[in-house]
Amino acid sequence: MRDGISLARRQVPVVTLVMTEFLPQGDFVARASGMPGIPRVEIPAVAGTEDAHMVDVAEALAPLLLQALQECAQASA
């Protein structure tokens, strides 16, 4: 979260990846940093799972990441 906020402050289009169980902490850090609207994509925990599952998760998240980055870039243009 903090790295994404640091980059966003430098006008770099950014989307932070936040694991499901850390969403409340991510929200807190974003608000406390004065950037409550920083784009975030929720990701499930994949540690210890099969490679095929990680590929499935990555394929499902890729369009969300691209869309969020495009929206971020358009907003800063």
mmCIF file of the N, C-alpha and C atoms, coordinates in Angstrom:
data_MODEL
# 
_entry.id   MODEL 
# 
loop_
_atom_site.group_PDB 
_atom_site.id 
_atom_site.type_symbol 
_atom_site.label_atom_id 
_atom_site.label_alt_id 
_atom_site.label_comp_id 
_atom_site.label_asym_id 
_atom_site.label_entity_id 
_atom_site.label_seq_id 
_atom_site.pdbx_PDB_ins_code 
_atom_site.Cartn_x 
_atom_site.Cartn_y 
_atom_site.Cartn_z 
_atom_site.occupancy 
_atom_site.B_iso_or_equiv 
_atom_site.pdbx_formal_charge 
_atom_site.auth_seq_id 
_atom_site.auth_comp_id 
_atom_site.auth_asym_id 
_atom_site.auth_atom_id 
_atom_site.pdbx_PDB_model_num 
ATOM 1   N N  . MET A 1 1  ? 0.813  -1.174  0.000   1.00 0.00 ? 1  MET A N  1 
ATOM 2   C CA . MET A 1 1  ? 0.000  0.000   0.000   1.00 0.00 ? 1  MET A CA 1 
ATOM 3   C C  . MET A 1 1  ? 0.866  1.250   0.000   1.00 0.00 ? 1  MET A C  1 
ATOM 4   N N  . ARG A 1 2  ? 1.821  1.274   0.901   1.00 0.00 ? 2  ARG A N  1 
ATOM 5   C CA . ARG A 1 2  ? 2.639  2.478   1.040   1.00 0.00 ? 2  ARG A CA 1 
ATOM 6   C C  . ARG A 1 2  ? 3.472  2.749   -0.215  1.00 0.00 ? 2  ARG A C  1 
ATOM 7   N N  . ASP A 1 3  ? 3.970  1.701   -0.849  1.00 0.00 ? 3  ASP A N  1 
ATOM 8   C CA . ASP A 1 3  ? 4.728  1.904   -2.091  1.00 0.00 ? 3  ASP A CA 1 
ATOM 9   C C  . ASP A 1 3  ? 3.823  2.477   -3.171  1.00 0.00 ? 3  ASP A C  1 
ATOM 10  N N  . GLY A 1 4  ? 2.612  1.953   -3.283  1.00 0.00 ? 4  GLY A N  1 
ATOM 11  C CA . GLY A 1 4  ? 1.667  2.472   -4.265  1.00 0.00 ? 4  GLY A CA 1 
ATOM 12  C C  . GLY A 1 4  ? 1.321  3.924   -4.006  1.00 0.00 ? 4  GLY A C  1 
ATOM 13  N N  . ILE A 1 5  ? 1.134  4.283   -2.742  1.00 0.00 ? 5  ILE A N  1 
ATOM 14  C CA . ILE A 1 5  ? 0.831  5.662   -2.379  1.00 0.00 ? 5  ILE A CA 1 
ATOM 15  C C  . ILE A 1 5  ? 2.003  6.566   -2.732  1.00 0.00 ? 5  ILE A C  1 
ATOM 16  N N  . SER A 1 6  ? 3.198  6.093   -2.446  1.00 0.00 ? 6  SER A N  1 
ATOM 17  C CA . SER A 1 6  ? 4.397  6.883   -2.767  1.00 0.00 ? 6  SER A CA 1 
ATOM 18  C C  . SER A 1 6  ? 4.491  7.145   -4.267  1.00 0.00 ? 6  SER A C  1 
ATOM 19  N N  . LEU A 1 7  ? 4.232  6.138   -5.071  1.00 0.00 ? 7  LEU A N  1 
ATOM 20  C CA . LEU A 1 7  ? 4.273  6.307   -6.529  1.00 0.00 ? 7  LEU A CA 1 
ATOM 21  C C  . LEU A 1 7  ? 3.148  7.216   -7.012  1.00 0.00 ? 7  LEU A C  1 
ATOM 22  N N  . ALA A 1 8  ? 1.960  7.046   -6.460  1.00 0.00 ? 8  ALA A N  1 
ATOM 23  C CA . ALA A 1 8  ? 0.821  7.873   -6.876  1.00 0.00 ? 8  ALA A CA 1 
ATOM 24  C C  . ALA A 1 8  ? 1.092  9.344   -6.585  1.00 0.00 ? 8  ALA A C  1 
ATOM 25  N N  . ARG A 1 9  ? 1.767  9.609   -5.496  1.00 0.00 ? 9  ARG A N  1 
ATOM 26  C CA . ARG A 1 9  ? 2.107  11.005  -5.175  1.00 0.00 ? 9  ARG A CA 1 
ATOM 27  C C  . ARG A 1 9  ? 3.073  11.604  -6.185  1.00 0.00 ? 9  ARG A C  1 
ATOM 28  N N  . ARG A 1 10 ? 3.784  10.753  -6.903  1.00 0.00 ? 10 ARG A N  1 
ATOM 29  C CA . ARG A 1 10 ? 4.702  11.211  -7.954  1.00 0.00 ? 10 ARG A CA 1 
ATOM 30  C C  . ARG A 1 10 ? 4.021  11.208  -9.317  1.00 0.00 ? 10 ARG A C  1 
ATOM 31  N N  . GLN A 1 11 ? 2.699  11.099  -9.305  1.00 0.00 ? 11 GLN A N  1 
ATOM 32  C CA . GLN A 1 11 ? 1.887  11.113  -10.524 1.00 0.00 ? 11 GLN A CA 1 
ATOM 33  C C  . GLN A 1 11 ? 2.113  9.891   -11.411 1.00 0.00 ? 11 GLN A C  1 
ATOM 34  N N  . VAL A 1 12 ? 2.554  8.777   -10.830 1.00 0.00 ? 12 VAL A N  1 
ATOM 35  C CA . VAL A 1 12 ? 2.706  7.528   -11.569 1.00 0.00 ? 12 VAL A CA 1 
ATOM 36  C C  . VAL A 1 12 ? 1.386  6.766   -11.455 1.00 0.00 ? 12 VAL A C  1 
ATOM 37  N N  . PRO A 1 13 ? 0.774  6.379   -12.579 1.00 0.00 ? 13 PRO A N  1 
ATOM 38  C CA . PRO A 1 13 ? -0.447 5.569   -12.493 1.00 0.00 ? 13 PRO A CA 1 
ATOM 39  C C  . PRO A 1 13 ? -0.152 4.274   -11.732 1.00 0.00 ? 13 PRO A C  1 
ATOM 40  N N  . VAL A 1 14 ? -0.946 3.993   -10.732 1.00 0.00 ? 14 VAL A N  1 
ATOM 41  C CA . VAL A 1 14 ? -0.661 2.841   -9.878  1.00 0.00 ? 14 VAL A CA 1 
ATOM 42  C C  . VAL A 1 14 ? -1.960 2.175   -9.437  1.00 0.00 ? 14 VAL A C  1 
ATOM 43  N N  . VAL A 1 15 ? -1.870 0.872   -9.293  1.00 0.00 ? 15 VAL A N  1 
ATOM 44  C CA . VAL A 1 15 ? -2.942 0.078   -8.711  1.00 0.00 ? 15 VAL A CA 1 
ATOM 45  C C  . VAL A 1 15 ? -2.283 -0.811  -7.670  1.00 0.00 ? 15 VAL A C  1 
ATOM 46  N N  . THR A 1 16 ? -2.794 -0.776  -6.455  1.00 0.00 ? 16 THR A N  1 
ATOM 47  C CA . THR A 1 16 ? -2.213 -1.608  -5.413  1.00 0.00 ? 16 THR A CA 1 
ATOM 48  C C  . THR A 1 16 ? -2.938 -2.945  -5.364  1.00 0.00 ? 16 THR A C  1 
ATOM 49  N N  . LEU A 1 17 ? -2.189 -3.976  -5.084  1.00 0.00 ? 17 LEU A N  1 
ATOM 50  C CA . LEU A 1 17 ? -2.753 -5.307  -4.908  1.00 0.00 ? 17 LEU A CA 1 
ATOM 51  C C  . LEU A 1 17 ? -2.846 -5.563  -3.418  1.00 0.00 ? 17 LEU A C  1 
ATOM 52  N N  . VAL A 1 18 ? -4.045 -5.899  -2.959  1.00 0.00 ? 18 VAL A N  1 
ATOM 53  C CA . VAL A 1 18 ? -4.257 -6.106  -1.528  1.00 0.00 ? 18 VAL A CA 1 
ATOM 54  C C  . VAL A 1 18 ? -4.931 -7.457  -1.336  1.00 0.00 ? 18 VAL A C  1 
ATOM 55  N N  . MET A 1 19 ? -4.292 -8.303  -0.533  1.00 0.00 ? 19 MET A N  1 
ATOM 56  C CA . MET A 1 19 ? -4.890 -9.601  -0.239  1.00 0.00 ? 19 MET A CA 1 
ATOM 57  C C  . MET A 1 19 ? -6.178 -9.400  0.557   1.00 0.00 ? 19 MET A C  1 
ATOM 58  N N  . THR A 1 20 ? -7.128 -10.262 0.310   1.00 0.00 ? 20 THR A N  1 
ATOM 59  C CA . THR A 1 20 ? -8.453 -10.166 0.904   1.00 0.00 ? 20 THR A CA 1 
ATOM 60  C C  . THR A 1 20 ? -8.397 -9.912  2.406   1.00 0.00 ? 20 THR A C  1 
ATOM 61  N N  . GLU A 1 21 ? -7.584 -10.656 3.120   1.00 0.00 ? 21 GLU A N  1 
ATOM 62  C CA . GLU A 1 21 ? -7.569 -10.519 4.576   1.00 0.00 ? 21 GLU A CA 1 
ATOM 63  C C  . GLU A 1 21 ? -6.931 -9.211  5.055   1.00 0.00 ? 21 GLU A C  1 
ATOM 64  N N  . PHE A 1 22 ? -6.279 -8.480  4.149   1.00 0.00 ? 22 PHE A N  1 
ATOM 65  C CA . PHE A 1 22 ? -5.649 -7.212  4.521   1.00 0.00 ? 22 PHE A CA 1 
ATOM 66  C C  . PHE A 1 22 ? -6.392 -5.993  3.990   1.00 0.00 ? 22 PHE A C  1 
ATOM 67  N N  . LEU A 1 23 ? -7.587 -6.188  3.434   1.00 0.00 ? 23 LEU A N  1 
ATOM 68  C CA . LEU A 1 23 ? -8.354 -5.054  2.917   1.00 0.00 ? 23 LEU A CA 1 
ATOM 69  C C  . LEU A 1 23 ? -8.626 -3.984  3.983   1.00 0.00 ? 23 LEU A C  1 
ATOM 70  N N  . PRO A 1 24 ? -9.039 -4.365  5.195   1.00 0.00 ? 24 PRO A N  1 
ATOM 71  C CA . PRO A 1 24 ? -9.273 -3.323  6.203   1.00 0.00 ? 24 PRO A CA 1 
ATOM 72  C C  . PRO A 1 24 ? -8.002 -2.515  6.518   1.00 0.00 ? 24 PRO A C  1 
ATOM 73  N N  . GLN A 1 25 ? -6.865 -3.179  6.614   1.00 0.00 ? 25 GLN A N  1 
ATOM 74  C CA . GLN A 1 25 ? -5.619 -2.466  6.869   1.00 0.00 ? 25 GLN A CA 1 
ATOM 75  C C  . GLN A 1 25 ? -5.256 -1.570  5.689   1.00 0.00 ? 25 GLN A C  1 
ATOM 76  N N  . GLY A 1 26 ? -5.476 -2.043  4.473   1.00 0.00 ? 26 GLY A N  1 
ATOM 77  C CA . GLY A 1 26 ? -5.202 -1.249  3.288   1.00 0.00 ? 26 GLY A CA 1 
ATOM 78  C C  . GLY A 1 26 ? -6.068 -0.004  3.247   1.00 0.00 ? 26 GLY A C  1 
ATOM 79  N N  . ASP A 1 27 ? -7.333 -0.161  3.610   1.00 0.00 ? 27 ASP A N  1 
ATOM 80  C CA . ASP A 1 27 ? -8.231 0.992   3.661   1.00 0.00 ? 27 ASP A CA 1 
ATOM 81  C C  . ASP A 1 27 ? -7.748 2.003   4.694   1.00 0.00 ? 27 ASP A C  1 
ATOM 82  N N  . PHE A 1 28 ? -7.322 1.503   5.851   1.00 0.00 ? 28 PHE A N  1 
ATOM 83  C CA . PHE A 1 28 ? -6.836 2.388   6.910   1.00 0.00 ? 28 PHE A CA 1 
ATOM 84  C C  . PHE A 1 28 ? -5.600 3.160   6.451   1.00 0.00 ? 28 PHE A C  1 
ATOM 85  N N  . VAL A 1 29 ? -4.641 2.458   5.854   1.00 0.00 ? 29 VAL A N  1 
ATOM 86  C CA . VAL A 1 29 ? -3.408 3.107   5.400   1.00 0.00 ? 29 VAL A CA 1 
ATOM 87  C C  . VAL A 1 29 ? -3.725 4.142   4.327   1.00 0.00 ? 29 VAL A C  1 
ATOM 88  N N  . ALA A 1 30 ? -4.624 3.815   3.409   1.00 0.00 ? 30 ALA A N  1 
ATOM 89  C CA . ALA A 1 30 ? -4.991 4.751   2.344   1.00 0.00 ? 30 ALA A CA 1 
ATOM 90  C C  . ALA A 1 30 ? -5.617 6.013   2.934   1.00 0.00 ? 30 ALA A C  1 
ATOM 91  N N  . ARG A 1 31 ? -6.553 5.851   3.865   1.00 0.00 ? 31 ARG A N  1 
ATOM 92  C CA . ARG A 1 31 ? -7.186 7.015   4.495   1.00 0.00 ? 31 ARG A CA 1 
ATOM 93  C C  . ARG A 1 31 ? -6.172 7.824   5.302   1.00 0.00 ? 31 ARG A C  1 
ATOM 94  N N  . ALA A 1 32 ? -5.356 7.132   6.081   1.00 0.00 ? 32 ALA A N  1 
ATOM 95  C CA . ALA A 1 32 ? -4.373 7.815   6.931   1.00 0.00 ? 32 ALA A CA 1 
ATOM 96  C C  . ALA A 1 32 ? -3.345 8.567   6.095   1.00 0.00 ? 32 ALA A C  1 
ATOM 97  N N  . SER A 1 33 ? -3.100 8.108   4.889   1.00 0.00 ? 33 SER A N  1 
ATOM 98  C CA . SER A 1 33 ? -2.134 8.758   4.002   1.00 0.00 ? 33 SER A CA 1 
ATOM 99  C C  . SER A 1 33 ? -2.769 9.860   3.162   1.00 0.00 ? 33 SER A C  1 
ATOM 100 N N  . GLY A 1 34 ? -4.058 10.055  3.338   1.00 0.00 ? 34 GLY A N  1 
ATOM 101 C CA . GLY A 1 34 ? -4.750 11.092  2.572   1.00 0.00 ? 34 GLY A CA 1 
ATOM 102 C C  . GLY A 1 34 ? -5.072 10.693  1.154   1.00 0.00 ? 34 GLY A C  1 
ATOM 103 N N  . MET A 1 35 ? -5.048 9.398   0.866   1.00 0.00 ? 35 MET A N  1 
ATOM 104 C CA . MET A 1 35 ? -5.362 8.911   -0.489  1.00 0.00 ? 35 MET A CA 1 
ATOM 105 C C  . MET A 1 35 ? -6.387 7.778   -0.422  1.00 0.00 ? 35 MET A C  1 
ATOM 106 N N  . PRO A 1 36 ? -7.570 8.071   0.117   1.00 0.00 ? 36 PRO A N  1 
ATOM 107 C CA . PRO A 1 36 ? -8.554 6.995   0.275   1.00 0.00 ? 36 PRO A CA 1 
ATOM 108 C C  . PRO A 1 36 ? -9.039 6.393   -1.040  1.00 0.00 ? 36 PRO A C  1 
ATOM 109 N N  . GLY A 1 37 ? -8.880 7.120   -2.140  1.00 0.00 ? 37 GLY A N  1 
ATOM 110 C CA . GLY A 1 37 ? -9.365 6.632   -3.427  1.00 0.00 ? 37 GLY A CA 1 
ATOM 111 C C  . GLY A 1 37 ? -8.326 5.931   -4.271  1.00 0.00 ? 37 GLY A C  1 
ATOM 112 N N  . ILE A 1 38 ? -7.148 5.654   -3.707  1.00 0.00 ? 38 ILE A N  1 
ATOM 113 C CA . ILE A 1 38 ? -6.110 4.987   -4.502  1.00 0.00 ? 38 ILE A CA 1 
ATOM 114 C C  . ILE A 1 38 ? -6.675 3.657   -5.024  1.00 0.00 ? 38 ILE A C  1 
ATOM 115 N N  . PRO A 1 39 ? -6.493 3.400   -6.306  1.00 0.00 ? 39 PRO A N  1 
ATOM 116 C CA . PRO A 1 39 ? -7.056 2.167   -6.881  1.00 0.00 ? 39 PRO A CA 1 
ATOM 117 C C  . PRO A 1 39 ? -6.455 0.918   -6.246  1.00 0.00 ? 39 PRO A C  1 
ATOM 118 N N  . ARG A 1 40 ? -7.333 -0.016  -5.938  1.00 0.00 ? 40 ARG A N  1 
ATOM 119 C CA . ARG A 1 40 ? -6.923 -1.289  -5.331  1.00 0.00 ? 40 ARG A CA 1 
ATOM 120 C C  . ARG A 1 40 ? -7.612 -2.436  -6.030  1.00 0.00 ? 40 ARG A C  1 
ATOM 121 N N  . VAL A 1 41 ? -6.904 -3.535  -6.132  1.00 0.00 ? 41 VAL A N  1 
ATOM 122 C CA . VAL A 1 41 ? -7.491 -4.771  -6.634  1.00 0.00 ? 41 VAL A CA 1 
ATOM 123 C C  . VAL A 1 41 ? -7.278 -5.821  -5.557  1.00 0.00 ? 41 VAL A C  1 
ATOM 124 N N  . GLU A 1 42 ? -8.371 -6.453  -5.177  1.00 0.00 ? 42 GLU A N  1 
ATOM 125 C CA . GLU A 1 42 ? -8.321 -7.488  -4.146  1.00 0.00 ? 42 GLU A CA 1 
ATOM 126 C C  . GLU A 1 42 ? -7.811 -8.788  -4.763  1.00 0.00 ? 42 GLU A C  1 
ATOM 127 N N  . ILE A 1 43 ? -6.870 -9.410  -4.062  1.00 0.00 ? 43 ILE A N  1 
ATOM 128 C CA . ILE A 1 43 ? -6.344 -10.693 -4.536  1.00 0.00 ? 43 ILE A CA 1 
ATOM 129 C C  . ILE A 1 43 ? -6.494 -11.731 -3.423  1.00 0.00 ? 43 ILE A C  1 
ATOM 130 N N  . PRO A 1 44 ? -6.790 -12.959 -3.806  1.00 0.00 ? 44 PRO A N  1 
ATOM 131 C CA . PRO A 1 44 ? -6.880 -14.013 -2.801  1.00 0.00 ? 44 PRO A CA 1 
ATOM 132 C C  . PRO A 1 44 ? -5.479 -14.497 -2.436  1.00 0.00 ? 44 PRO A C  1 
ATOM 133 N N  . ALA A 1 45 ? -5.386 -15.138 -1.298  1.00 0.00 ? 45 ALA A N  1 
ATOM 134 C CA . ALA A 1 45 ? -4.121 -15.761 -0.913  1.00 0.00 ? 45 ALA A CA 1 
ATOM 135 C C  . ALA A 1 45 ? -3.873 -16.949 -1.841  1.00 0.00 ? 45 ALA A C  1 
ATOM 136 N N  . VAL A 1 46 ? -2.675 -17.053 -2.368  1.00 0.00 ? 46 VAL A N  1 
ATOM 137 C CA . VAL A 1 46 ? -2.354 -18.165 -3.265  1.00 0.00 ? 46 VAL A CA 1 
ATOM 138 C C  . VAL A 1 46 ? -1.141 -18.958 -2.786  1.00 0.00 ? 46 VAL A C  1 
ATOM 139 N N  . ALA A 1 47 ? -0.527 -18.514 -1.713  1.00 0.00 ? 47 ALA A N  1 
ATOM 140 C CA . ALA A 1 47 ? 0.652  -19.222 -1.208  1.00 0.00 ? 47 ALA A CA 1 
ATOM 141 C C  . ALA A 1 47 ? 0.289  -20.667 -0.877  1.00 0.00 ? 47 ALA A C  1 
ATOM 142 N N  . GLY A 1 48 ? 1.136  -21.554 -1.317  1.00 0.00 ? 48 GLY A N  1 
ATOM 143 C CA . GLY A 1 48 ? 0.933  -22.967 -1.030  1.00 0.00 ? 48 GLY A CA 1 
ATOM 144 C C  . GLY A 1 48 ? -0.096 -23.646 -1.915  1.00 0.00 ? 48 GLY A C  1 
ATOM 145 N N  . THR A 1 49 ? -0.566 -22.949 -2.947  1.00 0.00 ? 49 THR A N  1 
ATOM 146 C CA . THR A 1 49 ? -1.539 -23.570 -3.843  1.00 0.00 ? 49 THR A CA 1 
ATOM 147 C C  . THR A 1 49 ? -0.817 -24.092 -5.085  1.00 0.00 ? 49 THR A C  1 
ATOM 148 N N  . GLU A 1 50 ? -1.524 -24.871 -5.836  1.00 0.00 ? 50 GLU A N  1 
ATOM 149 C CA . GLU A 1 50 ? -0.966 -25.441 -7.064  1.00 0.00 ? 50 GLU A CA 1 
ATOM 150 C C  . GLU A 1 50 ? -0.672 -24.343 -8.085  1.00 0.00 ? 50 GLU A C  1 
ATOM 151 N N  . ASP A 1 51 ? 0.315  -24.587 -8.925  1.00 0.00 ? 51 ASP A N  1 
ATOM 152 C CA . ASP A 1 51 ? 0.663  -23.636 -9.978  1.00 0.00 ? 51 ASP A CA 1 
ATOM 153 C C  . ASP A 1 51 ? -0.534 -23.317 -10.864 1.00 0.00 ? 51 ASP A C  1 
ATOM 154 N N  . ALA A 1 52 ? -1.332 -24.327 -11.171 1.00 0.00 ? 52 ALA A N  1 
ATOM 155 C CA . ALA A 1 52 ? -2.493 -24.113 -12.039 1.00 0.00 ? 52 ALA A CA 1 
ATOM 156 C C  . ALA A 1 52 ? -3.468 -23.128 -11.402 1.00 0.00 ? 52 ALA A C  1 
ATOM 157 N N  . HIS A 1 53 ? -3.626 -23.186 -10.093 1.00 0.00 ? 53 HIS A N  1 
ATOM 158 C CA . HIS A 1 53 ? -4.520 -22.251 -9.406  1.00 0.00 ? 53 HIS A CA 1 
ATOM 159 C C  . HIS A 1 53 ? -3.964 -20.828 -9.486  1.00 0.00 ? 53 HIS A C  1 
ATOM 160 N N  . MET A 1 54 ? -2.664 -20.686 -9.317  1.00 0.00 ? 54 MET A N  1 
ATOM 161 C CA . MET A 1 54 ? -2.047 -19.365 -9.406  1.00 0.00 ? 54 MET A CA 1 
ATOM 162 C C  . MET A 1 54 ? -2.215 -18.782 -10.805 1.00 0.00 ? 54 MET A C  1 
ATOM 163 N N  . VAL A 1 55 ? -2.111 -19.618 -11.825 1.00 0.00 ? 55 VAL A N  1 
ATOM 164 C CA . VAL A 1 55 ? -2.320 -19.166 -13.201 1.00 0.00 ? 55 VAL A CA 1 
ATOM 165 C C  . VAL A 1 55 ? -3.767 -18.717 -13.384 1.00 0.00 ? 55 VAL A C  1 
ATOM 166 N N  . ASP A 1 56 ? -4.701 -19.475 -12.844 1.00 0.00 ? 56 ASP A N  1 
ATOM 167 C CA . ASP A 1 56 ? -6.119 -19.102 -12.938 1.00 0.00 ? 56 ASP A CA 1 
ATOM 168 C C  . ASP A 1 56 ? -6.384 -17.757 -12.273 1.00 0.00 ? 56 ASP A C  1 
ATOM 169 N N  . VAL A 1 57 ? -5.803 -17.555 -11.097 1.00 0.00 ? 57 VAL A N  1 
ATOM 170 C CA . VAL A 1 57 ? -5.978 -16.292 -10.377 1.00 0.00 ? 57 VAL A CA 1 
ATOM 171 C C  . VAL A 1 57 ? -5.368 -15.147 -11.181 1.00 0.00 ? 57 VAL A C  1 
ATOM 172 N N  . ALA A 1 58 ? -4.162 -15.348 -11.696 1.00 0.00 ? 58 ALA A N  1 
ATOM 173 C CA . ALA A 1 58 ? -3.498 -14.298 -12.484 1.00 0.00 ? 58 ALA A CA 1 
ATOM 174 C C  . ALA A 1 58 ? -4.309 -13.953 -13.726 1.00 0.00 ? 58 ALA A C  1 
ATOM 175 N N  . GLU A 1 59 ? -4.835 -14.947 -14.399 1.00 0.00 ? 59 GLU A N  1 
ATOM 176 C CA . GLU A 1 59 ? -5.632 -14.696 -15.598 1.00 0.00 ? 59 GLU A CA 1 
ATOM 177 C C  . GLU A 1 59 ? -6.932 -13.955 -15.261 1.00 0.00 ? 59 GLU A C  1 
ATOM 178 N N  . ALA A 1 60 ? -7.499 -14.253 -14.106 1.00 0.00 ? 60 ALA A N  1 
ATOM 179 C CA . ALA A 1 60 ? -8.727 -13.567 -13.700 1.00 0.00 ? 60 ALA A CA 1 
ATOM 180 C C  . ALA A 1 60 ? -8.446 -12.119 -13.290 1.00 0.00 ? 60 ALA A C  1 
ATOM 181 N N  . LEU A 1 61 ? -7.280 -11.872 -12.692 1.00 0.00 ? 61 LEU A N  1 
ATOM 182 C CA . LEU A 1 61 ? -6.957 -10.533 -12.200 1.00 0.00 ? 61 LEU A CA 1 
ATOM 183 C C  . LEU A 1 61 ? -6.391 -9.606  -13.276 1.00 0.00 ? 61 LEU A C  1 
ATOM 184 N N  . ALA A 1 62 ? -5.770 -10.153 -14.296 1.00 0.00 ? 62 ALA A N  1 
ATOM 185 C CA . ALA A 1 62 ? -5.123 -9.317  -15.316 1.00 0.00 ? 62 ALA A CA 1 
ATOM 186 C C  . ALA A 1 62 ? -6.071 -8.285  -15.923 1.00 0.00 ? 62 ALA A C  1 
ATOM 187 N N  . PRO A 1 63 ? -7.278 -8.650  -16.334 1.00 0.00 ? 63 PRO A N  1 
ATOM 188 C CA . PRO A 1 63 ? -8.174 -7.630  -16.898 1.00 0.00 ? 63 PRO A CA 1 
ATOM 189 C C  . PRO A 1 63 ? -8.548 -6.547  -15.880 1.00 0.00 ? 63 PRO A C  1 
ATOM 190 N N  . LEU A 1 64 ? -8.706 -6.929  -14.626 1.00 0.00 ? 64 LEU A N  1 
ATOM 191 C CA . LEU A 1 64 ? -9.038 -5.948  -13.588 1.00 0.00 ? 64 LEU A CA 1 
ATOM 192 C C  . LEU A 1 64 ? -7.894 -4.966  -13.385 1.00 0.00 ? 64 LEU A C  1 
ATOM 193 N N  . LEU A 1 65 ? -6.671 -5.472  -13.409 1.00 0.00 ? 65 LEU A N  1 
ATOM 194 C CA . LEU A 1 65 ? -5.502 -4.612  -13.253 1.00 0.00 ? 65 LEU A CA 1 
ATOM 195 C C  . LEU A 1 65 ? -5.365 -3.652  -14.425 1.00 0.00 ? 65 LEU A C  1 
ATOM 196 N N  . LEU A 1 66 ? -5.526 -4.161  -15.622 1.00 0.00 ? 66 LEU A N  1 
ATOM 197 C CA . LEU A 1 66 ? -5.419 -3.309  -16.801 1.00 0.00 ? 66 LEU A CA 1 
ATOM 198 C C  . LEU A 1 66 ? -6.495 -2.226  -16.795 1.00 0.00 ? 66 LEU A C  1 
ATOM 199 N N  . GLN A 1 67 ? -7.711 -2.595  -16.457 1.00 0.00 ? 67 GLN A N  1 
ATOM 200 C CA . GLN A 1 67 ? -8.804 -1.619  -16.405 1.00 0.00 ? 67 GLN A CA 1 
ATOM 201 C C  . GLN A 1 67 ? -8.517 -0.547  -15.353 1.00 0.00 ? 67 GLN A C  1 
ATOM 202 N N  . ALA A 1 68 ? -8.075 -0.954  -14.173 1.00 0.00 ? 68 ALA A N  1 
ATOM 203 C CA . ALA A 1 68 ? -7.798 0.005   -13.109 1.00 0.00 ? 68 ALA A CA 1 
ATOM 204 C C  . ALA A 1 68 ? -6.646 0.929   -13.492 1.00 0.00 ? 68 ALA A C  1 
ATOM 205 N N  . LEU A 1 69 ? -5.618 0.401   -14.141 1.00 0.00 ? 69 LEU A N  1 
ATOM 206 C CA . LEU A 1 69 ? -4.504 1.244   -14.586 1.00 0.00 ? 69 LEU A CA 1 
ATOM 207 C C  . LEU A 1 69 ? -4.941 2.230   -15.658 1.00 0.00 ? 69 LEU A C  1 
ATOM 208 N N  . GLN A 1 70 ? -5.775 1.788   -16.582 1.00 0.00 ? 70 GLN A N  1 
ATOM 209 C CA . GLN A 1 70 ? -6.274 2.681   -17.618 1.00 0.00 ? 70 GLN A CA 1 
ATOM 210 C C  . GLN A 1 70 ? -7.110 3.800   -17.016 1.00 0.00 ? 70 GLN A C  1 
ATOM 211 N N  . GLU A 1 71 ? -7.943 3.486   -16.062 1.00 0.00 ? 71 GLU A N  1 
ATOM 212 C CA . GLU A 1 71 ? -8.765 4.490   -15.394 1.00 0.00 ? 71 GLU A CA 1 
ATOM 213 C C  . GLU A 1 71 ? -7.886 5.480   -14.632 1.00 0.00 ? 71 GLU A C  1 
ATOM 214 N N  . CYS A 1 72 ? -6.861 4.970   -13.989 1.00 0.00 ? 72 CYS A N  1 
ATOM 215 C CA . CYS A 1 72 ? -5.940 5.815   -13.229 1.00 0.00 ? 72 CYS A CA 1 
ATOM 216 C C  . CYS A 1 72 ? -5.189 6.760   -14.176 1.00 0.00 ? 72 CYS A C  1 
ATOM 217 N N  . ALA A 1 73 ? -4.725 6.234   -15.298 1.00 0.00 ? 73 ALA A N  1 
ATOM 218 C CA . ALA A 1 73 ? -3.994 7.040   -16.259 1.00 0.00 ? 73 ALA A CA 1 
ATOM 219 C C  . ALA A 1 73 ? -4.899 8.115   -16.856 1.00 0.00 ? 73 ALA A C  1 
ATOM 220 N N  . GLN A 1 74 ? -6.152 7.777   -17.152 1.00 0.00 ? 74 GLN A N  1 
ATOM 221 C CA . GLN A 1 74 ? -7.095 8.744   -17.710 1.00 0.00 ? 74 GLN A CA 1 
ATOM 222 C C  . GLN A 1 74 ? -7.413 9.841   -16.701 1.00 0.00 ? 74 GLN A C  1 
ATOM 223 N N  . ALA A 1 75 ? -7.518 9.470   -15.440 1.00 0.00 ? 75 ALA A N  1 
ATOM 224 C CA . ALA A 1 75 ? -7.838 10.450  -14.397 1.00 0.00 ? 75 ALA A CA 1 
ATOM 225 C C  . ALA A 1 75 ? -6.703 11.442  -14.193 1.00 0.00 ? 75 ALA A C  1 
ATOM 226 N N  . SER A 1 76 ? -5.457 10.989  -14.404 1.00 0.00 ? 76 SER A N  1 
ATOM 227 C CA . SER A 1 76 ? -4.321 11.868  -14.179 1.00 0.00 ? 76 SER A CA 1 
ATOM 228 C C  . SER A 1 76 ? -3.948 12.651  -15.436 1.00 0.00 ? 76 SER A C  1 
ATOM 229 N N  . ALA A 1 77 ? -4.585 12.345  -16.570 1.00 0.00 ? 77 ALA A N  1 
ATOM 230 C CA . ALA A 1 77 ? -4.274 13.048  -17.825 1.00 0.00 ? 77 ALA A CA 1 
ATOM 231 C C  . ALA A 1 77 ? -4.976 14.378  -17.915 1.00 0.00 ? 77 ALA A C  1 
# 
